[in-house]
Amino acid sequence: MQTHPRSLLVIIAEAALERALVRAAREHGAQGWTISDVRGGSEGGTREASWEADRSIEMKVVCEDAVAQRLAEYLIATYGEHYGLTLFVSEVGVFRPRKF
C-alpha cells in the first residue's frame, strides 16, 4: 500500500496551554490532533503530575510540512519563553492523505 509524506509535529507542554495549542493548531491549518497526559523530566526538573499546575500534555499533529513549520514557529515565539515547551518534528508516511 502506498504511503504519502507528512510531518509529525509533537508538542510537549504544560497542560494549562491545551486550549491555546488546539486553537493555534486550527488557525495554522491542522486538520486534527491527538492529546495525551504525560509525565517526564530532564536536567531542568521533573513533572510528575502530582498536582494540577505540574501536569503536562503531549499533542501530536500530523500535517503538511508547511503547517508544522508555521505552527512550531508560532508556538515557540508565543509560549517558548514563559512556559515549559518542547517541540520536535519527524517525517511520517500516511495511508489516507486527505485526512492530513
N, C-alpha and C positions, 0 to 999 in steps of 0.2 A: 504494500500500500504506500502511496506517495505521501511524503510529508512536505509541509510548507514552512519556510523560515519565519520565525517571530522572535521577539525578545521577551525574556522573563525578567521583570524588574521585581526584586524582593526588597521590601522596606520593613525594617525593624525599628519600632518607635515606642514612645510612651503611649499607653492606652488612652490618655487624655486627648491625643491627636486623632483618634479614629474617625470622627465625623469630618474633620478638616481634610484628612487624607482621602476619604471617599469623595468628598466634594471636589478636591483637586484632581483626582483621577478622572471623574466625569468631565470636568471642564477641560482637561487636556486630551480628551479623545479616547480614553479607555472604555471598552465595551463591557468589561466585567473584572472581577477581582475576588479573591478569597482571603479571609482574615481569620487568624488563629491567635489564641492566647499563648504566650511563650515565656520562658524564663531563661536566664543566662547570665554570663559575667565576662569580665575582661580585667585587664590591669587597672582599669578605672573604677571597678566595683562590681557588685553582684546585684541583679534584680531578681528577687525570689518571689515576688507577687504576694508577699505575706500581708500587705495592706494595700488599699486602693491606689495610692499615689506611687506604688512601687511596681505596678503592673506594666507589662509590655505586650505588644501585639506584633504579629508578622503579617504583612499584607503582600500577596503575590498578584502581580498583574502581567498577563500575557498579552502582548500587543505588538504593533509595528514598532520598529526601532526608533523612528522619529518621535512617536508618542512617549516611549520610555525615556528618551533623552530629554525631551521638554519637561516631562513630569519630574524627573530626577533633578534637573536644574532648578525648577521652581521650588521643590521641597527643600533642597539644600539652602537656597537663598532665603527662604521664608522661615524655616524652622531649625536649620542646622546649627546656628549659634546658641540657641537658648533651650533646646530640647535634646534628649537622648535620641539619636537618629543614625541608623546605619542603612546604607543602600548598596546593592550590588546588582549587576545585570549579567545575564548569560544568554547564549543563543540556544533556542529550542526549535524542534520541528513539531508542527501541529497537523492533525489529520483533517480538521474541519476549519479551513482558513476563514470562512465567513464569520465565525464566532469571534474572531480576534482582529 
